[in-house]
Amino acid sequence: MSRISAILATLTLVAANAEEPSSYLSDVYSGKVPKSKVEVVLAQHDEDIAWSDPLQHVRTVYCKGSHCADESIRLPNAGREGNTFLHHIVKNYDNLADWTVFSQAEKPTDGYFDHKRGGGHMLTGSKFEDYIVHHEASQGKADSLFLMTSKVHLPTLRHALRTSFKVDPFAAAAQIHSKSAVCPKDEGADVWGQFRSVPQVRHFLGSKCGVEEHVLGDALRSFWEDFVQLPFPSSEVVHYAQGARFAVSRERLQQRPKAYYQQLLDAVSSEEDPCMNYLFEFVWY
C-alpha cells in the first residue's frame, strides 16, 4: 500500500492534538461545525439510523428501501452502498465538504459475522467518532482514514484478516491499546493473520460476476486496469476496510476528475446487487 506510511505519519498528530477531538466533536453535535466542513454520508436501505442522530447537523442520508428517514434523499435501489457513495461524489463534486465520512447505515458495532448474524464492521478499539475528528485532529494534514481489516491476494483471492477484527460474536473482544491504527501494530492482539483460501468467496464472486473461478485472477487484473487505473501492486496484495467505511478529504477526492467517478457510478447503476460493488470494496483506498 503506497499511501499507508504517509497516513501512519499523520496518526501521530492525532495523539498530539488531544484537545480538539472532544471539543470539536461537541461542536459537531451542537451544529457549530457546518456540513461544508465535515459531512457524514450514510447509505441506508431499511436500517435504523437512530444511532447517528447526534450527527444530524452534518448527516446526509441516501435511502433505497421502504422505511426511509424523513430527511433522506431517495435513490433507486441499485448498486448498494457503492452506488450511493459515487452518486454523492458526482452530484457534489464541486461542493464537497472538506472532510466526508462514508458509511453503510447499520449501527457501527464491532466486527462482522456473516450476512445472517450481521455486524457493524467496526475495528475493535475504534469508534465511529474517530472518523469524524481525524482530519481536524491532524490539523488538516490527513487526506483519508481507512482502518484496514482485511487483505486479499488478487490472483488467488486468498485472504488474511486483522486479528483485532471480530468475526466470532461469542469470542471475547481483543484488547487493543492503540486506537485508529490504519494497519496492525504487529504486536499483542493486533496483527495480520495468515493468508487462507476462502473457497466460498471465490465461488460467490465467480457466480456474481459471471466468471469461471479459474480465471478470476485475470478478471481482477482487468478490473484493476479498467477501473483503478493505477500500477498493479507488486505484491499483488490489496488491503481494504471490510464494510466500506472510510473518510476522505475533498482534496483527495478531487485528485480524480468528475468523469472518472461517473464511469464508476455507471458500472453500479443497472443492477440491485452488482458484481462491481464487491470489487469496489477491495479498492476504495
Helices and strands as residue ranges (DSSP letters): H 4-16, H 19-30, E 38-44, G 50-55, E 59-63, E 73-74, H 80-91, G 93-95, E 99-104, H 128-137, E 144-145, E 150-153, E 158-161, H 199-209, G 213-215, H 216-223, I 224-228, E 237-240, E 246-249, H 250-253, H 258-267, H 275-283
